[in-house]
Amino acid sequence: MSDQGRANELATVLLGIKETERVSAHRQAETPARRDQVEISETAKELQRIKKLVDQPAPGRAERIEEIRKAIEAGSYEVKGNQVADKIIRNVLTEAVL
């Protein structure tokens, strides 16, 4: 490629860049500055509040779990079949009503 060809290529590149910069600056001047905005609906806020409540452990739960764990390790944990059955039936009936 001749020196003239290189000069023309370089001029095209430089002029192309300048043209792009000029168009970009013109577009920025035309476009008003906008800020992204997010609105959280009342339903979403309520769901967030409920999730926080659900995620909190029940008072005394950790202690009860620890007691059961120790009883299992010691071999003294007893499962009473009729109590388990009662709770299963109560749970099924409650779900059927809801």
RODO-2510 file (C-alpha; in nm, 4 decimals, decimal comma):
residues 98
     n   res          X          Y          Z
     1     m     0,0000     0,0000     0,0000
     2     s     0,1335     0,3422    -0,0910
     3     d     0,1893     0,6222     0,1521
     4     q    -0,1038     0,8038    -0,0110
     5     g    -0,3262     0,4964     0,0502
     6     r    -0,2229     0,4826     0,4126
     7     a    -0,2869     0,8526     0,4512
     8     n    -0,6333     0,8151     0,2998
     9     e    -0,7084     0,5134     0,5189
    10     l    -0,5880     0,6969     0,8255
    11     a    -0,7949     1,0035     0,7318
    12     t    -1,1036     0,7864     0,6838
    13     v    -1,0523     0,6194     1,0184
    14     l    -0,9936     0,9494     1,1937
    15     l    -1,2815     1,1225     1,0171
    16     g    -1,5062     0,8226     1,0819
    17     i    -1,4231     0,8370     1,4500
    18     k    -1,4807     1,2096     1,4572
    19     e    -1,8146     1,1662     1,2775
    20     t    -1,9186     0,8974     1,5251
    21     e    -1,8201     1,1170     1,8176
    22     r    -2,0134     1,4089     1,6698
    23     v    -2,3298     1,1986     1,6147
    24     s    -2,3001     1,0496     1,9640
    25     a    -2,2613     1,3942     2,1213
    26     h    -2,5596     1,5212     1,9205
    27     r    -2,7759     1,2263     2,0359
    28     q    -2,6757     1,2822     2,3977
    29     a    -2,7718     1,6479     2,3695
    30     e    -3,1152     1,5533     2,2279
    31     t    -3,1883     1,2847     2,4871
    32     p    -3,2855     1,4219     2,8276
    33     a    -3,1096     1,2628     3,1202
    34     r    -3,3243     0,9790     3,2521
    35     r    -3,2909     0,7830     3,5699
    36     d    -3,4072     0,4277     3,6104
    37     q    -3,6828     0,3947     3,8615
    38     v    -3,8315     0,0904     4,0309
    39     e    -4,1638     0,0750     4,2100
    40     i    -4,2516    -0,2136     4,4375
    41     s    -4,6211    -0,2914     4,4498
    42     e    -4,8088    -0,3162     4,7768
    43     t    -4,8587    -0,6889     4,7122
    44     a    -4,4840    -0,7388     4,6737
    45     k    -4,4201    -0,5434     4,9935
    46     e    -4,6694    -0,7614     5,1782
    47     l    -4,5029    -1,0765     5,0413
    48     q    -4,1648    -0,9479     5,1603
    49     r    -4,3077    -0,8853     5,5070
    50     i    -4,4624    -1,2336     5,5213
    51     k    -4,1371    -1,3938     5,4017
    52     k    -3,9472    -1,2209     5,6834
    53     l    -4,1949    -1,3602     5,9349
    54     v    -4,1772    -1,7111     5,7891
    55     d    -3,7980    -1,7049     5,7830
    56     q    -3,7800    -1,6265     6,1545
    57     p    -3,7448    -1,9382     6,3672
    58     a    -4,0240    -2,0112     6,6128
    59     p    -3,9358    -1,9130     6,9700
    60     g    -3,7877    -2,2076     7,1577
    61     r    -3,7568    -2,4222     6,8446
    62     a    -3,3767    -2,4436     6,8581
    63     e    -3,3903    -2,5519     7,2211
    64     r    -3,6554    -2,8163     7,1474
    65     i    -3,4514    -2,9527     6,8573
    66     e    -3,1449    -2,9720     7,0800
    67     e    -3,3434    -3,1611     7,3482
    68     i    -3,4664    -3,4124     7,0920
    69     r    -3,1181    -3,4543     6,9443
    70     k    -2,9722    -3,5275     7,2883
    71     a    -3,2533    -3,7727     7,3694
    72     i    -3,1943    -3,9567     7,0413
    73     e    -2,8187    -3,9760     7,1095
    74     a    -2,8850    -4,1028     7,4621
    75     g    -3,1370    -4,3581     7,3324
    76     s    -3,4141    -4,2184     7,5506
    77     y    -3,6269    -4,0598     7,2785
    78     e    -3,9615    -4,2330     7,2507
    79     v    -4,2083    -4,1946     6,9708
    80     k    -4,5681    -4,2432     7,0711
    81     g    -4,7550    -4,3814     6,7717
    82     n    -5,0990    -4,2610     6,8763
    83     q    -4,9741    -3,9018     6,9193
    84     v    -4,8113    -3,9114     6,5752
    85     a    -5,1327    -4,0523     6,4232
    86     d    -5,3440    -3,7845     6,5938
    87     k    -5,1232    -3,5080     6,4581
    88     i    -5,1274    -3,6552     6,1060
    89     i    -5,5082    -3,6781     6,1104
    90     r    -5,5383    -3,3263     6,2522
    91     n    -5,3053    -3,1954     5,9804
    92     v    -5,4958    -3,3719     5,7008
    93     l    -5,8307    -3,2449     5,8273
    94     t    -5,6995    -2,8903     5,8633
    95     e    -5,5649    -2,8925     5,5078
    96     a    -5,8959    -3,0323     5,3773
    97     v    -6,0867    -2,7454     5,5403
    98     l    -5,8528    -2,4787     5,4075
***
